């Protein structure tokens, strides 16, 4: 699954550490999500979407 986390994070002026702190995860988790090495849980995906002000389906793109 691809995502637009890095693009949206930078547009919002967030560092990886900022997102991690607000979401209660590590910076390494944010890095792994951005680099398509980890798919977040549904709860984390929804928290990310809320924090970034985007619907989940505009952030995460399912590859077929």
C-alpha positions as CSV (number, residue, x, y, z in Angstrom):
1,X,0.0,0.0,0.0
2,X,1.4,3.4,-1.0
3,X,0.8,6.6,1.0
4,X,1.2,10.3,0.8
5,X,2.2,10.8,4.5
6,X,5.6,12.4,3.7
7,X,4.1,14.9,1.2
8,X,1.3,15.9,3.6
9,X,3.6,16.0,6.6
10,X,5.9,18.4,4.9
11,X,3.1,20.5,3.6
12,X,1.8,20.8,7.1
13,X,5.2,21.8,8.5
14,X,5.6,18.7,10.6
15,X,8.8,16.8,11.3
16,X,8.6,13.0,11.7
17,X,9.2,13.6,15.4
18,X,6.2,16.0,15.6
19,X,3.8,13.4,14.1
20,X,5.2,10.7,16.3
21,X,4.8,12.7,19.5
22,X,1.2,13.7,18.6
23,X,0.3,10.1,17.7
24,X,2.1,8.3,20.5
25,X,4.4,6.3,18.3
26,X,8.1,6.5,17.6
27,X,9.8,8.5,14.8
28,X,10.9,5.2,13.4
29,X,7.3,4.1,13.0
30,X,6.5,7.3,11.0
31,X,9.6,6.7,8.9
32,X,8.6,3.1,8.2
33,X,5.1,4.1,7.2
34,X,6.4,6.8,4.9
35,X,8.8,4.4,3.2
36,X,6.1,1.7,2.7
37,X,7.8,-0.7,5.1
38,X,4.9,-0.8,7.6
39,X,1.1,-0.5,7.2
40,X,-0.4,1.3,10.1
41,X,-3.3,-0.1,12.1
42,X,-6.7,1.2,11.2
43,X,-6.7,3.3,14.4
44,X,-3.3,4.9,13.6
45,X,-4.4,5.5,10.0
46,X,-7.5,7.3,11.2
47,X,-5.5,9.4,13.7
48,X,-3.0,10.3,10.9
49,X,-5.8,11.4,8.7
50,X,-7.4,13.5,11.4
51,X,-4.1,15.2,12.2
52,X,-3.2,15.8,8.6
53,X,-6.8,17.0,7.8
54,X,-7.4,14.5,5.0
55,X,-9.7,11.6,4.5
56,X,-8.0,8.2,5.0
57,X,-8.6,7.2,1.3
58,X,-6.7,10.3,0.1
59,X,-3.7,9.4,2.1
60,X,-3.4,5.6,1.6
61,X,-3.5,4.2,-1.9
62,X,-4.2,0.5,-2.4
63,X,-2.1,-0.9,-5.2
64,X,-3.7,-3.6,-7.3
